[in-house]
Amino acid sequence: MAVALPAGYDWQLGHPCDRTQLLDYLQASVRESLGSASPLGHLSSTLDRFLSRETPIWWVVTARDRQIVGGLWAGRSQEQRRGDRQTHVFLVYVEPSHRRRGLATALLMQAEEWARAQGDHGLSLQVYADNPGAIALYQRAGFSVESLNLSKPL
C-alpha cells in the first residue's frame, strides 16, 4: 500500500530500466548540495553497483500529465552496531518547482512503510552537512544523528 500523496500527485512504481531518470535525480541532488563544479561520474558506477529489482524506486508523478516530479530509491542494509536489518535511503528528490508541498515527507513515509513491510528495524540515509533544508526535513521525519562520516582529502 502506498502512502497518501497531496492532491494532484500519484505514485508510479519505478523499475531498474528507469536508470536515466534516477541518474538525473542523483546528479541534481549532488549539484544542489555541493555545487555545479562537483564531479558526477561516480554516480553512474553507483547505479551499476546497486540498482536492481532489490532496490526499489518510487516516482511521484503529476496526476494530470504523469510527469515525474520526485523520486525515492531505497535498498536494504545492515546497521553496523547491532547488526539489525534496515532500509537505506539512497535518494529522496523533489523537483524544485514542486517542493514545500509535502512530497518529500510522503517519500520518506513510503520508505518507512516499505521498511516495515520488509521486517526492517530502521531507516538510514546520508545527508551532506551543508544542506540544512534536508537536515531539517529528516529531523522532522524522526531521523537523528547516529554517526558522523569524517573524511580527509589527500
URJO-V48704 format. One record per residue. RES is the residue in one letter. PHI is phi in degrees with one decimal (* if undefined). OMEGA is omega as a letter, one per 30 degrees, with the letter a starting at -180 (none if undefined). D_FIRST is the distance of its C-alpha to the first C-alpha in Angstrom with 1 decimal. Layout:
# URJO-V48704
res->RES phi->PHI omega->OMEGA d_first->D_FIRST
res->RES phi->PHI omega->OMEGA d_first->D_FIRST
This chain:
# URJO-V48704
res->M phi->* omega->a d_first->0.0
res->A phi->-95.8 omega->l d_first->3.8
res->V phi->-65.5 omega->l d_first->6.7
res->A phi->-66.7 omega->l d_first->9.3
res->L phi->-107.8 omega->l d_first->12.1
res->P phi->-59.0 omega->l d_first->15.7
res->A phi->-54.5 omega->l d_first->17.3
res->G phi->94.5 omega->a d_first->18.4
res->Y phi->-130.7 omega->l d_first->15.6
res->D phi->-134.9 omega->l d_first->12.7
res->W phi->-89.5 omega->l d_first->10.5
res->Q phi->-140.3 omega->a d_first->12.2
res->L phi->-68.8 omega->a d_first->11.5
res->G phi->-84.9 omega->a d_first->14.9
res->H phi->-151.1 omega->l d_first->17.3
res->P phi->-53.7 omega->l d_first->20.4
res->C phi->-72.0 omega->l d_first->22.5
res->D phi->-83.4 omega->a d_first->21.3
res->R phi->-53.5 omega->a d_first->23.9
res->T phi->-62.4 omega->l d_first->26.1
res->Q phi->-64.2 omega->l d_first->23.5
res->L phi->-63.7 omega->l d_first->22.3
res->L phi->-62.3 omega->l d_first->26.0
res->D phi->-57.2 omega->a d_first->26.8
res->Y phi->-70.2 omega->l d_first->24.3
res->L phi->-60.0 omega->l d_first->25.6
res->Q phi->-64.2 omega->l d_first->29.1
res->A phi->-62.8 omega->l d_first->28.5
res->S phi->-62.0 omega->l d_first->27.0
res->V phi->-66.3 omega->l d_first->30.1
res->R phi->-59.4 omega->a d_first->32.5
res->E phi->-66.0 omega->a d_first->31.2
res->S phi->-81.5 omega->a d_first->31.5
res->L phi->-113.5 omega->l d_first->34.7
res->G phi->103.0 omega->a d_first->36.5
res->S phi->-70.9 omega->a d_first->37.3
res->A phi->-84.7 omega->a d_first->39.8
res->S phi->-67.4 omega->l d_first->37.2
res->P phi->-68.6 omega->a d_first->37.3
res->L phi->-124.9 omega->a d_first->34.1
res->G phi->-58.9 omega->a d_first->35.2
res->H phi->-67.9 omega->a d_first->33.6
res->L phi->-66.8 omega->l d_first->30.0
res->S phi->-64.4 omega->l d_first->30.4
res->S phi->-71.3 omega->l d_first->31.3
res->T phi->-61.5 omega->l d_first->28.4
res->L phi->-63.3 omega->l d_first->26.1
res->D phi->-58.0 omega->a d_first->28.5
res->R phi->-79.1 omega->a d_first->28.0
res->F phi->-114.4 omega->a d_first->24.3
res->L phi->-74.7 omega->l d_first->22.3
res->S phi->-161.4 omega->l d_first->20.9
res->R phi->-66.2 omega->l d_first->18.0
res->E phi->-84.9 omega->l d_first->17.7
res->T phi->-120.6 omega->a d_first->17.2
res->P phi->-68.0 omega->l d_first->14.1
res->I phi->-124.1 omega->l d_first->14.4
res->W phi->-121.3 omega->l d_first->12.2
res->W phi->-104.4 omega->l d_first->14.3
res->V phi->-99.9 omega->a d_first->14.6
res->V phi->-122.0 omega->l d_first->16.6
res->T phi->-71.6 omega->a d_first->18.8
res->A phi->-65.9 omega->a d_first->17.9
res->R phi->-73.9 omega->a d_first->21.6
res->D phi->-120.5 omega->l d_first->22.6
res->R phi->60.1 omega->l d_first->19.6
res->Q phi->-79.7 omega->l d_first->21.4
res->I phi->-71.9 omega->l d_first->19.6
res->V phi->-126.6 omega->l d_first->20.3
res->G phi->-169.4 omega->a d_first->18.3
res->G phi->-158.6 omega->l d_first->16.7
res->L phi->-133.0 omega->l d_first->15.4
res->W phi->-130.2 omega->a d_first->16.7
res->A phi->-138.7 omega->l d_first->16.2
res->G phi->-157.5 omega->a d_first->17.6
res->R phi->-103.9 omega->l d_first->18.7
res->S phi->-145.2 omega->l d_first->22.1
res->Q phi->-126.0 omega->l d_first->24.3
res->E phi->-67.0 omega->a d_first->25.6
res->Q phi->-81.0 omega->a d_first->29.3
res->R phi->-78.9 omega->a d_first->30.8
res->R phi->-106.7 omega->a d_first->29.1
res->G phi->84.2 omega->a d_first->27.6
res->D phi->-69.8 omega->l d_first->24.1
res->R phi->-72.2 omega->l d_first->21.2
res->Q phi->-146.0 omega->l d_first->19.3
res->T phi->-97.1 omega->l d_first->17.1
res->H phi->-106.6 omega->l d_first->19.4
res->V phi->-90.3 omega->l d_first->18.4
res->F phi->-78.2 omega->a d_first->20.8
res->L phi->-154.5 omega->l d_first->20.2
res->V phi->-128.4 omega->a d_first->18.9
res->Y phi->-145.8 omega->l d_first->20.7
res->V phi->-130.1 omega->l d_first->21.0
res->E phi->-53.9 omega->a d_first->23.9
res->P phi->-51.4 omega->a d_first->26.6
res->S phi->-73.9 omega->l d_first->26.8
res->H phi->-116.6 omega->a d_first->23.2
res->R phi->-79.3 omega->l d_first->23.4
res->R phi->65.9 omega->l d_first->23.7
res->R phi->-124.4 omega->a d_first->21.0
res->G phi->93.0 omega->a d_first->18.2
res->L phi->-70.5 omega->l d_first->16.6
res->A phi->-64.2 omega->l d_first->17.5
res->T phi->-61.9 omega->l d_first->16.3
res->A phi->-63.4 omega->l d_first->12.8
res->L phi->-62.2 omega->l d_first->13.1
res->L phi->-65.5 omega->l d_first->14.2
res->M phi->-64.1 omega->l d_first->11.5
res->Q phi->-65.5 omega->l d_first->9.0
res->A phi->-61.4 omega->l d_first->11.6
res->E phi->-64.4 omega->l d_first->11.8
res->E phi->-62.3 omega->l d_first->8.3
res->W phi->-63.6 omega->l d_first->8.8
res->A phi->-59.5 omega->l d_first->12.3
res->R phi->-62.1 omega->a d_first->11.7
res->A phi->-64.1 omega->l d_first->9.8
res->Q phi->-82.8 omega->a d_first->12.9
res->G phi->82.4 omega->l d_first->15.2
res->D phi->-74.8 omega->a d_first->16.6
res->H phi->-102.2 omega->a d_first->18.8
res->G phi->-175.9 omega->l d_first->18.7
res->L phi->-122.2 omega->l d_first->18.3
res->S phi->-136.3 omega->l d_first->21.3
res->L phi->-161.2 omega->l d_first->22.4
res->Q phi->-115.0 omega->l d_first->25.8
res->V phi->-135.7 omega->l d_first->27.1
res->Y phi->-73.8 omega->a d_first->30.6
res->A phi->-61.1 omega->a d_first->33.0
res->D phi->-95.6 omega->l d_first->34.2
res->N phi->-122.8 omega->a d_first->30.8
res->P phi->-62.8 omega->l d_first->31.0
res->G phi->-63.6 omega->l d_first->28.3
res->A phi->-67.4 omega->l d_first->25.6
res->I phi->-59.6 omega->l d_first->27.0
res->A phi->-62.8 omega->l d_first->26.8
res->L phi->-58.1 omega->a d_first->23.1
res->Y phi->-65.9 omega->l d_first->22.3
res->Q phi->-65.7 omega->l d_first->24.5
res->R phi->-61.4 omega->l d_first->22.9
res->A phi->-83.0 omega->l d_first->19.5
res->G phi->99.3 omega->l d_first->21.3
res->F phi->-77.8 omega->l d_first->22.6
res->S phi->-139.1 omega->l d_first->26.3
res->V phi->-69.4 omega->l d_first->28.9
res->E phi->-112.9 omega->l d_first->29.2
res->S phi->-153.9 omega->l d_first->31.6
res->L phi->-119.9 omega->l d_first->33.6
res->N phi->-98.3 omega->a d_first->34.0
res->L phi->-102.2 omega->l d_first->37.7
res->S phi->-141.4 omega->l d_first->39.4
res->K phi->-138.4 omega->l d_first->43.0
res->P phi->-68.2 omega->l d_first->44.1
res->L phi->-117.3 omega->none d_first->46.9
